Amino acid sequence: MNYALDALWWRLTDPDVRALAAVLTAPALWHSGSELPVAALLGERGFRFLLELDGSPKSLHGHLAQETPFGGRLGLYAESLLAFWLQHAPHCRLLARNLTVSDGPNTLGALDFVAEIGSRLYHIELCCKYYGTDKATMDGLCGLNPHDCWPDKADKLTRQLALAHSEAGVRALAAAGIGHTAALHSASIVRGMLFAPSEARLPEPLNIHGWHGVFLHEWPSESPWGDECRYYPLPRTAYLAPARVAEGETLPWGEIRTLGGGLVAVLQRRPDGMWHESERIMKR
């Protein structure tokens, strides 16, 4: 799936609102078995609220300013965006964030979020990952950091989702004034991209309908995307949503080939005069 071509990206223009929309609506990178449905996250007025925010993003910008600097850490930025949504979306109420779970002197972990969404009580774990491999078998699926591997993260997420229902988790929730833990639903929001050969066969639980890109070990001498495209090396905090940038921020293929690696958006110019992402590359 090429999520970058969704009609949503023709409407939203503010970079932070676009990133928030991606946290809310992007397809899961893999199936945890406990996904929080996009429809529940958005609620009945979700798209309208996003459009209103895009027209007047001051409240979102103010929230993010209070929580900066993110130090280039995508996870912190994504958590801040989701916290804003859970605090301000009309169908949501944030009850706890980064709630520490301990067993005596030992810290077992933390619950990313506890929130009411509609009529349900949720413990939510958020992760945003970008994994690639050049192997059709999906061996060696890891991030730009080769030690950040998908199987390890998937196992960690499973443990995190179970934490709220452990004895220590129930105690932590009670200490935070959150009862009715029997009705608590643990759910994941797994966002990100998979970069792999087009012929790759994705083993479960990887999402065949996820947001997928192209993996390269070496830059080709000529662009596979032709002369009409330009390119944008993505800063880490710009990974979440498809890029939309002014021409002055773009680069030709020849300059991209000088980069050591990273994530790069392939761009096409649209009638609004901006350059929009049509595909994404991982070079490691």
C-alpha positions as CSV (number, residue, x, y, z in Angstrom):
1,M,0.0,0.0,0.0
2,N,1.2,3.5,-0.8
3,Y,-0.3,5.5,2.1
4,A,1.4,8.7,0.7
5,L,-1.3,8.8,-2.1
6,D,-4.2,8.9,0.3
7,A,-6.6,11.8,-0.4
8,L,-6.1,13.1,3.1
9,W,-2.7,14.5,2.1
10,W,-4.2,16.8,-0.5
11,R,-6.2,18.5,2.3
12,L,-3.8,18.9,5.2
13,T,-1.0,21.4,5.0
14,D,0.4,22.1,8.5
15,P,3.4,19.7,9.2
16,D,2.4,18.9,12.8
17,V,-1.2,18.3,11.9
18,R,-0.1,16.0,9.1
19,A,2.1,14.1,11.5
20,L,-0.8,13.8,14.0
21,A,-3.1,12.6,11.2
22,A,-0.6,9.9,10.4
23,V,-0.4,8.7,14.0
24,L,-4.2,8.4,13.9
25,T,-4.8,6.9,10.5
26,A,-1.8,5.2,9.1
27,P,-2.0,1.4,8.6
28,A,-0.3,-0.8,11.2
29,L,3.2,-2.0,10.3
30,W,2.4,-5.3,11.9
31,H,-0.7,-6.9,13.6
32,S,-0.2,-7.1,17.3
33,G,-3.6,-8.8,17.7
34,S,-4.7,-5.8,19.8
35,E,-4.9,-2.9,17.4
36,L,-6.9,0.1,18.4
37,P,-9.2,0.7,15.5
38,V,-8.7,3.9,13.5
39,A,-12.5,4.5,13.6
40,A,-12.3,4.5,17.5
41,L,-9.4,6.8,17.5
42,L,-11.0,9.3,15.2
43,G,-14.5,9.1,16.5
44,E,-17.4,10.7,14.6
45,R,-15.8,14.1,14.3
46,G,-12.2,13.1,13.9
47,F,-11.6,14.3,10.3
48,R,-13.5,17.5,10.9
49,F,-11.4,18.2,14.0
50,L,-8.2,17.6,12.0
51,L,-9.4,20.0,9.3
52,E,-10.2,22.6,12.0
53,L,-6.7,22.1,13.5
54,D,-5.1,22.5,10.1
55,G,-6.8,25.8,9.7
56,S,-5.9,27.0,13.2
57,P,-3.0,24.9,14.6
58,K,-2.0,27.2,17.4
59,S,-3.2,24.9,20.2
60,L,-1.3,22.0,18.8
61,H,1.8,24.1,18.3
62,G,1.6,25.4,21.8
63,H,1.3,21.9,23.2
64,L,4.3,20.7,21.3
65,A,6.3,23.8,22.3
66,Q,5.8,23.0,26.0
67,E,7.2,19.5,25.4
68,T,10.2,20.3,23.3
69,P,13.0,19.6,22.7
70,F,12.4,16.2,21.3
71,G,16.1,15.9,20.4
72,G,15.3,14.3,17.1
73,R,13.6,11.4,18.9
74,L,10.6,10.4,16.8
75,G,9.0,8.4,19.6
76,L,8.8,11.4,21.9
77,Y,7.3,13.5,19.1
78,A,4.7,10.9,18.3
79,E,3.8,10.4,21.9
80,S,3.3,14.2,22.3
81,L,1.0,14.3,19.3
82,L,-1.1,11.4,20.6
83,A,-1.3,13.0,24.0
84,F,-2.6,16.2,22.5
85,W,-5.3,14.2,20.7
86,L,-6.4,12.3,23.8
87,Q,-6.6,15.5,25.7
88,H,-8.5,17.5,23.1
89,A,-10.5,15.3,20.8
90,P,-14.2,15.6,21.8
91,H,-14.6,11.8,22.4
92,C,-11.4,11.3,24.4
93,R,-10.2,11.8,27.9
94,L,-6.6,11.2,28.9
95,L,-6.3,9.7,32.4
96,A,-2.6,8.8,32.6
97,R,0.6,9.1,30.6
98,N,3.9,7.1,31.0
99,L,2.5,5.5,34.2
100,T,5.3,3.7,35.9
101,V,4.7,0.1,36.9
102,S,6.9,-1.2,39.7
103,D,7.3,-4.3,41.8
104,G,8.8,-3.1,45.0
105,P,12.1,-1.4,44.1
106,N,12.1,-2.8,40.6
107,T,10.6,-0.8,37.7
108,L,8.9,-3.2,35.3
109,G,8.0,-0.6,32.7
110,A,5.5,2.1,32.0
111,L,2.0,2.3,30.4
112,D,2.2,4.8,27.5
113,F,-1.3,6.0,27.9
114,V,-4.5,5.3,29.8
115,A,-7.5,7.0,28.3
116,E,-11.3,6.9,27.8
117,I,-12.2,6.8,24.1
118,G,-15.9,6.9,23.6
119,S,-17.4,4.6,26.2
120,R,-14.3,2.4,26.6
121,L,-11.3,2.5,28.9
122,Y,-8.0,1.8,27.1
123,H,-4.4,1.2,28.0
124,I,-2.5,2.2,24.8
125,E,1.0,1.4,23.7
126,L,2.3,3.4,20.8
127,C,5.3,2.6,18.6
128,C,6.5,4.0,15.3
129,K,9.2,1.9,13.4
130,Y,10.8,2.0,10.0
131,Y,12.3,-1.4,9.0
132,G,14.0,-2.6,5.9
133,T,15.6,-5.5,4.2
134,D,16.9,-6.4,0.7
135,K,15.8,-10.1,1.2
136,A,12.5,-11.4,-0.2
137,T,12.4,-13.8,2.7
138,M,12.4,-10.8,5.1
139,D,15.5,-12.0,6.9
140,G,17.4,-9.2,8.6
141,L,14.5,-6.9,8.9
142,C,15.8,-3.9,11.0
143,G,16.0,-0.2,11.1
144,L,18.7,2.3,10.1
145,N,20.3,1.1,13.3
146,P,21.0,-2.6,12.5
147,H,20.6,-3.5,16.2
148,D,16.9,-2.3,16.0
149,C,15.3,-5.4,14.8
150,W,11.6,-6.1,14.2
151,P,11.3,-9.5,16.1
152,D,12.7,-7.8,19.2
153,K,10.3,-4.9,19.1
154,A,7.3,-7.1,18.4
155,D,8.2,-9.2,21.4
156,K,8.6,-6.1,23.6
157,L,5.3,-4.8,22.5
158,T,3.6,-8.0,23.5
159,R,5.1,-7.7,27.0
160,Q,4.1,-4.1,27.3
161,L,0.5,-4.8,26.3
162,A,0.2,-7.4,29.1
163,L,1.7,-5.0,31.7
164,A,-1.6,-3.3,32.7
165,H,-3.2,-6.6,33.6
166,S,-0.4,-7.8,35.8
167,E,-0.7,-7.5,39.6
168,A,1.8,-4.6,39.6
169,G,0.0,-2.9,36.7
170,V,-3.4,-3.1,38.6
171,R,-1.7,-1.6,41.7
172,A,-0.2,1.3,39.6
173,L,-3.6,2.0,38.0
174,A,-5.3,2.0,41.4
175,A,-2.7,4.4,42.8
176,A,-3.4,6.7,39.9
177,G,-7.1,6.7,40.8
178,I,-8.0,4.5,37.8
179,G,-10.4,1.7,38.8
180,H,-12.6,-0.7,36.9
181,T,-9.4,-2.4,35.5
182,A,-11.5,-5.5,34.6
183,A,-13.0,-3.3,31.8
184,L,-9.6,-2.1,30.7
185,H,-8.7,-2.9,27.0
186,S,-5.0,-3.0,26.2
187,A,-4.5,-1.8,22.6
188,S,-1.6,-1.0,20.3
189,I,-1.0,1.8,17.8
190,V,1.8,0.5,15.6
191,R,2.8,2.9,12.9
192,G,5.7,3.1,10.4
193,M,7.0,1.7,7.2
194,L,8.4,-1.5,5.7
195,F,11.1,-1.2,3.0
196,A,11.6,-4.5,1.1
197,P,11.8,-5.9,-2.5
198,S,8.5,-5.8,-4.4
199,E,8.5,-9.6,-4.7
200,A,8.9,-10.1,-0.9
201,R,6.4,-12.4,0.8
202,L,5.5,-10.9,4.1
203,P,5.1,-13.4,6.9
204,E,2.5,-12.9,9.5
205,P,2.0,-10.7,11.5
206,L,3.5,-8.2,9.1
207,N,0.8,-6.2,7.4
208,I,0.5,-6.8,3.7
209,H,-1.6,-3.7,3.5
210,G,0.8,-1.5,5.4
211,W,2.8,1.5,4.1
212,H,5.6,0.1,2.1
213,G,8.7,1.7,0.4
214,V,11.9,0.8,-1.5
215,F,15.0,-0.5,0.1
216,L,18.5,0.3,-1.4
217,H,22.0,-0.8,-0.4
218,E,23.5,1.5,-3.0
219,W,22.3,4.6,-4.9
220,P,21.8,3.9,-8.6
221,S,23.8,6.2,-10.9
222,E,20.5,7.4,-12.5
223,S,17.2,7.9,-10.7
224,P,14.7,5.1,-11.2
225,W,11.9,7.7,-10.8
226,G,12.9,9.9,-13.8
227,D,13.7,13.5,-14.4
228,E,10.3,14.9,-13.2
229,C,10.9,14.0,-9.5
230,R,12.9,15.7,-6.8
231,Y,13.9,14.4,-3.4
232,Y,13.9,15.3,0.2
233,P,16.1,13.7,2.9
234,L,13.7,13.2,5.8
235,P,14.6,14.4,9.3
236,R,13.6,11.9,12.0
237,T,10.7,13.9,13.2
238,A,9.4,14.2,9.6
239,Y,9.0,10.4,9.2
240,L,5.4,10.1,10.3
241,A,3.5,11.7,7.4
242,P,4.2,11.9,3.7
243,A,6.4,14.9,2.9
244,R,5.0,18.1,1.6
245,V,7.8,20.7,1.0
246,A,8.7,23.8,-0.9
247,E,11.0,23.5,-3.9
248,G,13.9,25.2,-2.0
249,E,13.9,22.2,0.4
250,T,14.3,19.6,-2.3
251,L,17.4,18.1,-3.9
252,P,18.2,16.6,-7.3
253,W,19.2,12.9,-7.6
254,G,22.9,13.7,-8.0
255,E,23.0,15.3,-4.5
256,I,21.0,12.5,-2.9
257,R,23.6,10.0,-4.2
258,T,26.2,11.8,-1.9
259,L,24.3,10.9,1.2
260,G,25.5,8.0,3.3
261,G,22.0,6.7,4.1
262,G,18.7,7.5,5.7
263,L,15.0,7.9,4.6
264,V,14.4,9.9,1.4
265,A,11.1,11.0,0.0
266,V,10.6,10.9,-3.7
267,L,8.6,14.0,-4.7
268,Q,6.3,15.2,-7.4
269,R,5.0,18.7,-7.9
270,R,1.3,19.2,-7.4
271,P,-1.0,22.1,-8.4
272,D,-0.6,23.8,-5.0
273,G,3.0,24.5,-6.0
274,M,4.4,22.2,-3.3
275,W,6.4,19.0,-3.7
276,H,4.5,16.0,-2.4
277,E,5.9,12.6,-1.5
278,S,4.9,9.8,-3.9
279,E,7.3,7.1,-2.6
280,R,9.9,6.6,0.0
281,I,13.4,5.1,0.0
282,M,15.4,3.6,2.8
283,K,19.2,3.5,2.2
284,R,21.3,1.7,4.8
